[in-house]
């Protein structure tokens, strides 16, 4: 396949893209929980996380559609468990977002503070469902980590990061 300049397009490695994107989602999630006392940062990171989850769903829509259509038919039990865990993860995320928005003066004129306990409970359920999700994907996580992060450890860090060069005072991009 050629681009508009007549050059060959690079094929996107979807597994690698998903791996690094999942690491970024995990970082945004961790920062969201750490920043719970910093309201605007917490709220902004939550919406960044929501956008990331939406993109994640778009990228995996073919799988979601396929399993939804065959859920009560012939499927490996592991696939069915993965689907149920993902539905639980999405449901607890939406509950966390909804209760968070109900607490936010940005979205409601009078914040519904009685939802604070429900927001905390939903957040705990969301974290628990993330744990289940990670457990069910541990084989993929480990094999992808070995492939994309630990492969060729004998090579230097700067070489593995491409155009990013390590300096004595931090990282300098594009050198």
C-alpha positions in Angstrom: 0.0 0.0 0.0 1.3 3.4 -0.9 0.8 6.8 0.7 0.2 10.1 -1.3 3.9 10.6 -1.8 4.3 7.3 -3.5 6.2 5.8 -0.5 5.3 2.5 1.0 3.2 2.8 4.2 4.4 1.1 7.3 2.1 -1.5 8.7 1.0 -0.8 12.2 2.0 -3.4 14.7 -1.3 -3.5 16.6 0.0 -5.6 19.5 2.8 -3.2 20.1 0.4 -0.2 19.8 -2.0 -1.8 22.2 0.8 -2.6 24.7 2.1 0.9 24.9 -1.4 2.4 24.9 -2.3 0.1 27.8 0.7 1.3 29.7 -0.4 4.9 29.1 -3.9 4.1 30.3 -2.5 2.4 33.4 -0.5 5.5 34.1 -3.5 7.8 33.7 -5.5 5.5 35.9 -2.8 5.5 38.6 -2.5 9.3 38.5 -6.3 9.6 38.7 -6.4 7.7 41.9 -3.3 9.5 43.3 -4.8 12.9 42.5 -8.2 12.3 44.2 -7.5 15.3 46.6 -6.5 17.6 43.7 -10.0 18.0 42.2 -9.3 19.6 38.8 -6.4 17.3 38.1 -8.4 14.3 39.2 -11.4 15.3 37.0 -9.2 16.1 34.0 -7.3 12.8 34.2 -10.7 10.9 34.6 -11.8 12.4 31.3 -8.5 11.6 29.6 -8.9 8.0 30.9 -12.5 8.0 29.5 -11.2 9.1 26.1 -8.5 6.4 26.2 -11.1 3.7 27.1 -13.3 4.9 24.2 -10.4 4.6 21.8 -9.6 1.2 23.2 -13.2 0.1 22.6 -13.0 1.4 19.0 -9.8 -0.5 18.3 -11.3 -3.7 19.7 -14.8 -3.3 18.3 -14.6 -6.3 15.9 -13.8 -8.6 18.9 -16.6 -7.1 21.0 -19.1 -7.4 18.2 -18.0 -11.0 17.4 -18.2 -12.2 21.0 -21.5 -10.4 21.7 -23.1 -12.1 18.7 -21.8 -15.6 19.8 -21.9 -15.2 23.6 -24.6 -17.9 24.1 -23.3 -20.0 21.3 -20.1 -22.1 21.0 -17.2 -20.2 22.6 -14.2 -21.2 24.6 -14.9 -20.6 28.3 -11.9 -18.4 28.7 -13.2 -16.1 26.0 -16.6 -15.9 27.7 -14.8 -15.0 31.0 -12.8 -12.4 29.3 -15.9 -10.8 27.9 -17.8 -10.9 31.2 -14.7 -9.3 33.0 -14.5 -6.6 30.3 -18.3 -5.8 30.7 -17.8 -5.6 34.5 -14.8 -3.4 34.0 -16.7 -1.1 31.6 -19.8 -1.0 33.9 -17.8 -0.1 37.0 -15.9 2.6 35.1 -19.2 4.2 33.9 -20.6 4.0 37.5 -17.4 5.7 38.8 -17.6 8.4 36.1 -21.3 9.0 36.7 -21.0 9.3 40.4 -17.9 11.5 40.0 -19.8 13.8 37.7 -22.7 14.0 40.2 -20.2 15.2 42.8 -18.7 17.8 40.5 -19.8 21.4 40.5 -18.5 21.5 36.9 -21.5 19.3 35.9 -24.3 19.9 38.4 -25.4 23.2 40.0 -25.6 21.6 43.4 -23.2 18.7 43.9 -24.9 15.5 45.2 -22.6 14.8 48.1 -24.6 11.8 49.2 -23.0 10.1 46.2 -19.5 10.4 47.7 -19.8 6.9 49.3 -21.2 5.4 46.1 -18.3 7.0 44.1 -15.7 5.5 46.5 -17.4 2.1 46.4 -17.6 2.3 42.6 -13.9 3.2 42.5 -13.1 0.2 44.6 -15.2 -2.1 42.4 -13.4 -0.5 39.3 -10.0 -1.3 40.8 -11.1 -4.8 41.6 -12.3 -5.4 38.1 -9.0 -4.0 36.8 -7.3 -6.7 39.0 -9.4 -9.4 37.4 -8.7 -8.0 33.9 -5.0 -8.0 34.6 -5.1 -11.5 36.0 -6.9 -12.8 32.9 -4.4 -11.1 30.6 -1.2 -11.8 32.5 0.1 -14.1 29.8 -0.3 -11.4 27.1 1.1 -8.8 29.4 4.2 -10.8 30.2 4.9 -11.9 26.6 4.4 -8.4 25.3 6.7 -7.0 28.1 9.4 -9.5 27.1 9.0 -8.6 23.4 8.8 -4.8 23.6 10.5 -3.8 26.8 13.0 -6.5 27.8 14.0 -7.8 24.3 17.7 -7.4 23.6 18.7 -6.1 27.1 22.3 -6.2 25.9 21.5 -3.2 23.7 21.7 0.2 25.4 18.6 2.0 26.6 19.2 4.9 24.2 19.2 2.5 21.2 16.0 0.8 22.3 14.2 4.1 22.7 15.1 5.2 19.2 15.6 9.0 18.8 15.4 9.6 22.5 18.9 10.0 24.1 19.6 9.7 27.8 21.7 12.5 29.2 23.0 13.3 32.6 20.1 15.6 33.3 17.2 13.6 32.0 15.9 12.7 28.6 16.3 14.8 25.5 14.0 13.9 22.6 14.8 14.2 19.0 18.6 14.2 19.2 
